[in-house]
Amino acid sequence: MSTDIAQIKIEKTQHSRINEVDFENIKFGREFSDHMFSMDYIDGAWRNLEIKPYQDLTFSPAMSALHYGQSIFEGLKAYRSGDKVLTFRAKDNFARMNRSAKRMCIPQIPEDLVMDALNTLLSLDKKWVPTGEQNSLYIRPFLFATDEYVGIKPSATYKFIIFTCPVGNYYSEPLRVKIETDYTRAIPGGVGEAKCAGNYAASLYPAKLAQEQGFHQLVWTDAKEHKYIEESGTMNIMFVIDGKLITPSLSGAILPGITRHSVLEIAKDWGMQVEERQVSVEEVVLAAQEGRLEEAFGAGTAATIAQIAEISHNDINYKLPAIESRKFSNKVYDFLNDFKRGREEDKWGWIETIK
Ligand SMILES: *Cc1c(COP(=O)(O)O)cnc(C)c1O
C-alpha cells in the first residue's frame, strides 16, 4: 500500500448551505454538509487527495461498481460536546472497512491517512455537527470500483469518498420485528460480514414484504435451517433472558458491529453475565412465552439502541415487556449517549477530539 501524496488539497466552499438546513427538524440522510473528502486509486496508489465542496460525480456508464457491485461503505458519527466535536471509535470503522475491502478484492486504504482526512473534514464542517441530545453528524465513508470496463475482474481503479450528514433520531418508536424464515440475508462463506452495498440490495425485497405486514424490520436467521437468530436489518440484535445479556456470536454471516462490541464490553465492565453464542429462535420464543425475555433490542450506529416492542414468529406476535422496565438497555443507551458526548471517563480510548 503506497500513498503518493500525503498532502490533502483543500478547496473551501464559497457558498455554505448551512442556513438552508432546519436543524430543529432534521431528516435522516437528506441533508449534506458543505464539504467532502475524496481520493482515487490509480496505478496502484491513492492519489488526488482532496477536500472540496460536496458535489455530484461524473462517471462512465460502464463503471464497474454499477454492474458487478464492488462497493463497500462505513457508518459512524461525530457528536457535539460543548464547543468540541468528538468521534466514537472511528479507527475501528476504518479497520473494518479494510476487512470488507479484502473480501471484495478492493485495495486497502491507509488508515492513518483517512483518519487525518476525516479529522480535517470535520474541523472544516464543525458547524454542521448539530446540538441536541438526539442529534449527531453521520459520517459516510465509501469505496467503489471505477474501471470503465464490461467484464468480470477486480477493478484496477477505485474512488474513496467521505461525506457527512447532520441527523436526528433514526427510529421514532420501538420496533415491531418479524423473524424471517423464508429469505436469507447472508450465508456462511458469503459476504455477510463485509459491509458491502449488495447485502442491502438483497435485503430490500423481504424487508418490503414485512413492512407490508406492518413490521418495521426483519430478524434474519441462518440460511440453512432458519433456526438460529443472526441480526436485524441494519443492526445487531441482543436479548436479556433471565438477567443475562445474550447475543448471536459472529458466525461469518453477521456484520461485526462496533455498537455490538461496545455494548458487550460495557456490560462486562458492569459485571453483567454476557453470552456470545448461537441463539435459537426456539429459545427466544420460549423465553417470551414464559415471561423470561426481559429485553430485546437492536444495536447499531444509526439507531444506537433500538428497543424491540414486539417480535413475531410464524404469525404469532409476542409483546415484550414495557420499555420503561428494561433496566439494562435503557442504562446502556444513556451511558453510550453520555460517553459519546464526553461525559464519561474514556477508559477504553474510544473517543477522539477534533481539533
Ligand atoms: C453497519 C451494520 C451493523 C451495525 O454496525 P455498527 O458498527 O454498530 O454501526 C449491523 N448490521 C449490519 C448489516 C450493518 O450493515
The ligand as an SDF file (V2000), in Angstrom:
LIG
                    3D

 15 15  0  0  0  0  0  0  0  0999 V2000
  -23.3870   -1.4420    9.9640 C   0  0  0  0  0  0  0  0  0  0  0  0
  -24.2110   -2.6280   10.3110 C   0  0  0  0  0  0  0  0  0  0  0  0
  -24.4620   -3.0210   11.6450 C   0  0  0  0  0  0  0  0  0  0  0  0
  -24.0690   -2.1940   12.8450 C   0  0  0  0  0  0  0  0  0  0  0  0
  -22.7150   -1.9360   12.9500 O   0  0  0  0  0  0  0  0  0  0  0  0
  -22.2040   -0.6790   13.8320 P   0  0  0  0  0  0  0  0  0  0  0  0
  -20.7380   -0.7220   13.6370 O   0  0  0  0  0  0  0  0  0  0  0  0
  -22.6210   -0.9020   15.2130 O   0  0  0  0  0  0  0  0  0  0  0  0
  -22.8530    0.5230   13.2370 O   0  0  0  0  0  0  0  0  0  0  0  0
  -25.1500   -4.1960   11.8620 C   0  0  0  0  0  0  0  0  0  0  0  0
  -25.6150   -4.9530   10.8390 N   0  0  0  0  0  0  0  0  0  0  0  0
  -25.3980   -4.6120    9.5480 C   0  0  0  0  0  0  0  0  0  0  0  0
  -25.9200   -5.4750    8.4790 C   0  0  0  0  0  0  0  0  0  0  0  0
  -24.7030   -3.4370    9.2460 C   0  0  0  0  0  0  0  0  0  0  0  0
  -24.5230   -3.0990    7.9640 O   0  0  0  0  0  0  0  0  0  0  0  0
  1  2  1  0
  2  3  1  0
  2 14  2  0
  3  4  1  0
  3 10  2  0
  4  5  1  0
  5  6  1  0
  6  7  2  0
  6  8  1  0
  6  9  1  0
 10 11  1  0
 11 12  2  0
 12 13  1  0
 12 14  1  0
 14 15  1  0
M  END
$$$$
